[in-house]
Amino acid sequence: MIEITEIEAAAERISSYVVRTPTVPSPGLSALLGAPVTAKLELLQRTGSFKARGAALKLLSLSEAERAAGVAAVSGGNHGISVAVMAAALEVKATVVMPRSAPARAVETAREAGASVQLTDDMSSAFALVTRLREEGLTLVHPFDDPVVIAGQGTVGLEFAEDAGDLTDVLVSVGGGGLIAGVAAALRARRPGVRIWGVETEGAQAMSEALAAGGPVPVALSSIVSTLSAPAVSQLTYDHVSALVHEVIVVPDREAVRGTLDLADHAKVWAEPAAGCLLPAARQVLERVGDGARLGLVVCGGNATTADVMAWSARFGLR
């Protein structure tokens, strides 16, 4: 299990490479949901998502031989962008593997940063290819199955604990589980009374299926939300979530896209559906916990284009 001392050390080490993102009360979301809401605006992070934190920490931890050989990463979008950008900043050669379903902007951004980008038919084959690259001598920067990466993502929770007012419930999006594992480790240490809720989209339910099965299992992926689409969680992230997280809620893709529109209309932030899914889940949390709830939302990323959101809105009949 990741300790708070590891997260504190991570925060110090990456401080000059990442942004301490704003933690702000949201009058618009508070009015929309009918309860006080504080948002951690990680979509304003360097590279547009929290992923820069774990990528920076992992790259800073490399030996000289590992730096010389280069790194490989597999990603549905945001992790690849972050590894590419942070590797360029630290002068490390990076190869990023993405499924063809990854947002075109993510592929373009990773290439512009100088990474070699390889595309595969789906996320499962992307993980298989990056395994081969690792066998060829590249160091894997895993999106979630790495205690160093999780400690880096945990700095989100550390800042939230330090900067937010009184909270009862914090909601965190879940893909492979690296963000929620780190955030939960930090919040449990700093604010032990806060309930932590994970949120997934239907068709990207790796953590909720793992919890039902008693451990990580392969899952079929069909969600439009590629940034949450992990083919399985890891034992490491499963252990953290099963021990530290109150529950994982699953919401439909349509509601995640509606949440993206609501974040734009009511919070005045341009987020991606991986963050938009928090709003329908927040309504469920409020129904369950009743009066007196004070919500914290980790708005994890904003790397969806206007064209992406317009296309999804049209697909689901949203205005």
C-alpha positions as MATLAB code, in Angstrom:
seq = 'MIEITEIEAAAERISSYVVRTPTVPSPGLSALLGAPVTAKLELLQRTGSFKARGAALKLLSLSEAERAAGVAAVSGGNHGISVAVMAAALEVKATVVMPRSAPARAVETAREAGASVQLTDDMSSAFALVTRLREEGLTLVHPFDDPVVIAGQGTVGLEFAEDAGDLTDVLVSVGGGGLIAGVAAALRARRPGVRIWGVETEGAQAMSEALAAGGPVPVALSSIVSTLSAPAVSQLTYDHVSALVHEVIVVPDREAVRGTLDLADHAKVWAEPAAGCLLPAARQVLERVGDGARLGLVVCGGNATTADVMAWSARFGLR';
ca = [
       0.000    0.000    0.000;
       1.202    3.489   -0.840;
       2.086    5.467    2.291;
       1.456    9.179    2.812;
       5.203    9.739    3.236;
       5.745    8.458   -0.329;
       3.116   10.856   -1.653;
       4.607   13.774    0.273;
       8.045   12.961   -1.144;
       6.518   12.729   -4.631;
       4.926   16.158   -4.268;
       8.278   17.702   -3.421;
      10.097   15.957   -6.241;
       7.674   16.902   -9.042;
       6.818   20.391   -7.809;
       8.886   22.168  -10.439;
       7.451   20.080  -13.287;
       3.700   20.188  -12.623;
       1.035   22.723  -11.672;
      -0.590   22.931   -8.262;
      -4.046   23.080   -9.779;
      -6.870   25.192   -8.316;
      -9.213   23.766   -5.709;
     -12.316   25.944   -5.792;
     -15.907   25.997   -4.530;
     -18.295   25.823   -7.493;
     -21.449   27.909   -7.015;
     -22.795   26.632  -10.352;
     -22.395   22.952   -9.518;
     -23.627   23.529   -5.978;
     -26.839   25.012   -7.375;
     -27.174   22.246   -9.965;
     -26.728   19.402   -7.474;
     -28.326   21.019   -4.448;
     -25.298   20.508   -2.181;
     -21.967   22.310   -1.658;
     -19.430   21.248   -4.307;
     -15.682   21.842   -4.359;
     -13.814   21.020   -7.565;
     -10.164   20.071   -7.953;
      -9.456   21.401  -11.463;
      -6.886   18.894  -12.619;
      -7.913   19.563  -16.227;
      -5.785   22.709  -15.851;
      -2.741   20.532  -15.192;
       0.166   20.533  -17.616;
      -0.826   18.265  -20.554;
      -4.498   18.718  -19.649;
      -4.845   15.937  -17.082;
      -3.531   14.545  -13.794;
      -1.413   12.038  -15.722;
       1.513   14.477  -15.893;
       2.156   13.886  -12.179;
       2.759   10.150  -12.311;
       4.647   10.398  -15.594;
       6.979   13.063  -14.210;
       7.705   11.100  -11.048;
       8.393    7.874  -12.927;
      10.724    9.565  -15.404;
      12.580   11.316  -12.594;
      13.109    7.951  -10.893;
      14.900    6.362  -13.886;
      18.535    5.339  -13.751;
      20.963    6.741  -16.313;
      20.886    3.433  -18.210;
      17.079    3.455  -18.301;
      17.030    7.068  -19.484;
      19.445    6.187  -22.286;
      17.386    3.191  -23.430;
      14.117    5.143  -23.446;
      10.615    4.440  -22.207;
       7.386    2.980  -23.536;
       3.816    3.743  -22.548;
       0.369    2.419  -23.435;
      -2.530    4.823  -23.345;
      -6.101    5.626  -24.338;
      -5.006    9.238  -24.658;
      -4.022   11.262  -21.611;
      -1.247    9.051  -20.272;
       0.390    8.984  -23.693;
       0.281   12.765  -23.953;
       1.793   13.138  -20.505;
       4.586   10.621  -21.024;
       5.456   12.225  -24.371;
       5.528   15.776  -23.001;
       7.340   14.968  -19.768;
       9.850   12.747  -21.565;
      10.637   15.607  -23.928;
      11.097   17.964  -20.967;
      13.507   15.506  -19.341;
      15.248   14.542  -22.609;
      14.173   10.896  -22.568;
      13.163    9.086  -25.772;
       9.555    7.847  -25.577;
       7.445    5.384  -27.557;
       3.692    5.649  -27.010;
       1.243    2.915  -28.025;
      -2.423    3.873  -28.443;
      -5.527    2.150  -29.818;
      -6.968    3.628  -33.004;
      -9.981    4.716  -30.929;
      -7.798    7.181  -29.009;
      -8.688   10.824  -29.643;
      -6.933   12.176  -32.747;
      -5.822   15.169  -30.718;
      -4.027   12.882  -28.236;
      -2.145   11.121  -31.024;
      -1.205   14.423  -32.634;
      -0.089   15.989  -29.345;
       2.113   13.012  -28.433;
       3.758   13.108  -31.852;
       4.287   16.866  -31.683;
       6.067   16.379  -28.349;
       8.556   14.125  -30.093;
       7.342   10.662  -29.106;
       7.184    7.754  -31.517;
       3.466    6.855  -31.628;
       2.312    3.378  -32.654;
      -1.387    2.628  -33.182;
      -3.100   -0.735  -32.620;
      -6.593   -2.046  -33.289;
      -7.702   -2.010  -29.651;
      -6.509   -1.488  -26.089;
      -5.748   -5.165  -25.474;
      -3.384   -5.286  -28.460;
      -1.848   -1.992  -27.315;
      -0.933   -3.575  -23.976;
       0.462   -6.608  -25.826;
       2.678   -4.425  -28.042;
       4.051   -2.414  -25.154;
       4.932   -5.672  -23.411;
       7.098   -6.576  -26.416;
       8.737   -3.148  -26.345;
       9.587   -3.710  -22.710;
      11.242   -7.010  -23.619;
      13.373   -5.067  -26.121;
      14.838   -2.987  -23.297;
      12.534   -0.003  -22.950;
      11.331    0.907  -19.459;
       7.568    0.700  -19.125;
       5.810    3.759  -17.763;
       2.614    1.949  -16.841;
      -0.549    4.062  -16.589;
      -1.511    2.572  -13.227;
       0.286   -0.636  -12.211;
       3.291    1.053  -10.630;
       3.683    2.330   -7.050;
       5.791    5.255   -8.299;
       3.069    6.362  -10.714;
       0.386    5.940   -8.044;
       2.398    8.048   -5.589;
       2.604   10.741   -8.255;
      -1.151   10.665   -8.839;
      -1.644   10.720   -5.076;
      -0.352   14.284   -5.015;
      -3.788   15.275   -6.383;
      -5.343   13.980   -3.171;
      -2.660   15.593   -1.036;
      -3.384   19.013   -2.540;
      -7.135   18.446   -2.275;
      -6.798   17.591    1.406;
      -4.715   20.706    2.039;
      -6.734   23.170   -0.045;
     -10.401   22.168    0.226;
     -12.844   23.130    2.950;
     -14.817   20.574    4.919;
     -15.860   17.618    2.713;
     -17.885   14.484    3.398;
     -17.597   12.703    0.037;
     -15.020   12.833   -2.768;
     -15.691   11.413   -6.238;
     -12.850   10.202   -8.479;
     -13.012    8.728  -11.980;
     -11.624    5.199  -12.424;
      -9.903    3.681  -15.448;
      -7.124    1.355  -14.353;
      -7.319    2.801  -10.861;
      -4.033    4.698  -10.500;
      -5.654    8.050   -9.736;
      -8.185    6.786   -7.222;
      -5.578    4.572   -5.517;
      -3.268    7.530   -4.972;
      -6.032    9.980   -4.049;
      -7.573    7.487   -1.614;
      -4.200    6.837    0.044;
      -3.655   10.572    0.531;
      -7.167   11.373    1.723;
      -7.372    8.419    4.107;
      -4.175    9.667    5.759;
      -5.084   13.354    5.840;
      -8.901   13.220    6.088;
      -9.834    9.786    7.386;
     -13.524   10.606    7.796;
     -14.126   11.384    4.108;
     -15.921    8.785    1.984;
     -14.283    8.146   -1.390;
     -16.378    7.056   -4.369;
     -15.079    5.745   -7.683;
     -16.901    6.357  -10.951;
     -16.734    4.280  -14.139;
     -18.672    4.286  -17.407;
     -20.594    1.290  -18.737;
     -18.293   -0.681  -20.994;
     -15.225    0.385  -19.012;
     -16.032   -1.372  -15.740;
     -12.709   -2.952  -14.875;
     -12.715   -1.949  -11.200;
     -16.349   -2.677  -10.382;
     -16.058   -6.093  -12.045;
     -12.862   -6.763  -10.106;
     -14.606   -5.875   -6.854;
     -17.466   -8.238   -7.714;
     -15.030  -11.035   -8.593;
     -12.704  -10.545   -5.631;
      -9.729   -9.574   -7.795;
      -8.704   -8.261  -11.221;
     -10.436   -9.867  -14.220;
     -10.334   -9.106  -17.964;
     -13.279   -7.009  -19.135;
     -14.881   -6.347  -22.503;
     -14.482   -2.696  -23.492;
     -17.234   -0.808  -25.318;
     -17.374    2.659  -23.694;
     -16.738    5.743  -25.844;
     -14.579    6.998  -22.962;
     -11.215    5.670  -24.117;
      -9.373    7.404  -21.270;
     -11.174    5.155  -18.763;
     -10.925    1.985  -20.860;
      -8.457   -0.355  -19.156;
      -8.761   -4.059  -20.129;
      -8.240   -4.939  -16.440;
      -7.184   -3.226  -13.253;
      -4.030   -4.381  -11.487;
      -3.713   -6.178   -8.187;
      -2.045   -3.044   -6.833;
      -4.905   -0.699   -7.686;
      -7.522   -3.287   -6.729;
      -5.960   -3.662   -3.280;
      -6.122    0.090   -2.687;
      -9.694    0.484   -3.894;
     -11.031   -2.549   -2.039;
      -9.457   -1.282    1.194;
      -9.967    2.482    0.931;
     -12.900    3.272   -1.384;
     -16.514    3.266   -0.217;
     -18.042    2.148   -3.522;
     -17.557    2.304   -7.301;
     -20.546    3.649   -9.244;
     -21.099    2.891  -12.939;
     -22.900    5.378  -15.207;
     -23.910    5.206  -18.895;
     -21.806    6.901  -21.576;
     -24.766    9.148  -22.404;
     -24.844   10.526  -18.869;
     -21.071   11.048  -18.884;
     -21.412   13.187  -22.019;
     -24.340   15.049  -20.460;
     -22.070   15.648  -17.466;
     -19.457   17.184  -19.773;
     -22.105   19.605  -21.081;
     -23.246   20.378  -17.525;
     -19.661   21.110  -16.448;
     -19.389   23.597  -19.298;
     -22.752   25.216  -18.565;
     -22.636   25.283  -14.771;
     -18.977   25.059  -13.738;
     -17.597   26.977  -16.729;
     -14.925   24.347  -17.392;
     -14.316   22.304  -20.552;
     -13.872   18.734  -19.345;
     -13.885   15.342  -21.023;
     -16.475   12.586  -20.372;
     -13.999   10.867  -18.035;
     -14.709   13.835  -15.738;
     -18.290   14.405  -16.879;
     -19.245   11.015  -15.431;
     -18.776   12.469  -11.947;
     -22.000   14.487  -12.124;
     -24.514   11.649  -12.615;
     -22.602    9.696   -9.973;
     -22.760   12.696   -7.602;
     -26.554   12.644   -7.863;
     -26.536    8.991   -6.814;
     -24.215    9.737   -3.896;
     -26.493   12.521   -2.671;
     -29.513   10.216   -2.829;
     -27.676    7.648   -0.717;
     -26.010    9.809    1.933;
     -28.831   12.324    2.439;
     -28.678   15.829    3.828;
     -25.453   17.430    4.961;
     -23.232   16.099    2.190;
     -20.384   18.325    0.994;
     -18.955   16.983   -2.229;
     -15.470   17.092   -3.693;
     -15.003   16.337   -7.404;
     -11.636   15.549   -8.981;
     -12.109   16.979  -12.488;
      -9.431   14.763  -13.942;
      -8.919   15.982  -17.513;
      -9.989   18.258  -20.341;
      -8.517   16.749  -23.490;
     -11.733   16.430  -25.500;
     -12.159   18.716  -28.485;
     -15.333   20.651  -29.247;
     -15.778   18.379  -32.275;
     -15.546   15.277  -30.041;
     -18.203   16.542  -27.659;
     -20.497   17.726  -30.462;
     -20.280   14.298  -32.117;
     -21.040   12.460  -28.855;
     -23.901   14.841  -28.091;
     -25.423   14.192  -31.507;
     -24.991   10.436  -31.073;
     -26.895   10.456  -27.795;
     -29.469   13.063  -28.782;
     -28.238   15.628  -26.270;
     -28.521   19.397  -26.655;
];
